Amino acid sequence: MTRTELSTLGEFGLIERINQQFTPVLPQTIKGIGDDAAVIDTGSDEYTLVSTDMLIEGVHFDLSYAPLKHLGFKAVAVNVSDIAAMNGTPRQITVSIGLSNRFSVEAIDELYAGIQTACEAYKVDLVGGDTSASRSGLVLSVTAIGTVKKDKIAYRNGAQPNDVICVTGDLGAAYLGLQLLEREKREFLENPNMQPQLEDKAYLIGRQLKPEARTNIIYELNDADLVPTSMIDVSDGLASEILHLCKQSGTGAQIFEEHIPVADETFLTADEFKLSPLTSALNGGEDYELLFTIKQTDYEKIKNSPHISFIGFMTNDPSAVEIVTKGGGRFPVQAQGWQHLTR
């Protein structure tokens, strides 16, 4: 029997392979695999949204520098972000954990304190879950359930040529935060007496260890009476996400380097690591900002928002997803973000 390595497919190839084997048959299943959340029609004027993510020790987090309380918060935030990426509002979560006997009761209390803080921040209820033994470290699986008015939902596949491409917040900070933490870990292993040098890096470290889901933007868009034509959250890097929107919408895109939001701290730390701030923004991942498109006629509604940058526009050529540099050069956007199945 032929053996095919998972690395030849990658995460998205594997998801597509699974998706091809399952066709929804129930009329209540409006959207299955392939967007930020599944969409279920429960018969009211709202859709129910469901999304699940796993965080695995040694793959998604390192407990040598990730506090358990922050980890609990992050596990909720990354799932709430998926609900926001459908223009929805989170309502409930379930949390399942796998853990070994190396964890104390007090450690698990700390983890759930972070989960509770996130529940309070995003106004969601913890309504269930599961616990199991694990031989491979800590495993966290969170399912988020949300709602969205049927006429307000935003999928990945609704963008049209000439739509304006928008992104919230700033990009690349979480990736640089990870680089800082990994550097400090290496230095500590070489010299256990060393003291961390992170006093001026709180913003970047926070973006990595305790990211915030952009639920505030959903309220802002609703107040502006604006429904994005397409939307996704930035978990794997801007490049990967813009390619998702273009592929599913059947469009191309032009994004402009000078308009991509990068914080001053990210610029300075990228230079410290001899990295390109642009590369960090395009391919770093874990920012959990929202990337979305709007009709040009809706631009006036949010043009003055301090939380949103307008970085380009969709085009009618699906074969051309390009970035225009400050010098005027045009280059194809290539996804080089997190490859889960090759590490």
Secondary structure, DSSP 8 states (H G I E B T S, - for coil): -----GGGTHHHHHHHHHHHT----STTEEE-TTSSSEEEE-SSSEEEEEEEEEEEBTTTB-TTTS-HHHHHHHHHHHHHHHHHTTT-EEEEEEEEEEE-TTS-HHHHHHHHHHHHHHHHHHT-EEEEEEEEE-SSS-EEEEEEEEEEETTT---SS---TT-EEEEES-SSHHHHHHHHHHHHHHHHHH-TT-----TT-HHHHHHHHS----HHHHHHHHHTT---SEEEEESS-HHHHHHHHHHHHT-EEEEEGGGS---HHHHHHHHHTT--HHHHHHH-----EEEEEE-GGGHHHHTT-TTEEEEEEEES-TT-EEEE-TTS-EEE-------GGG-
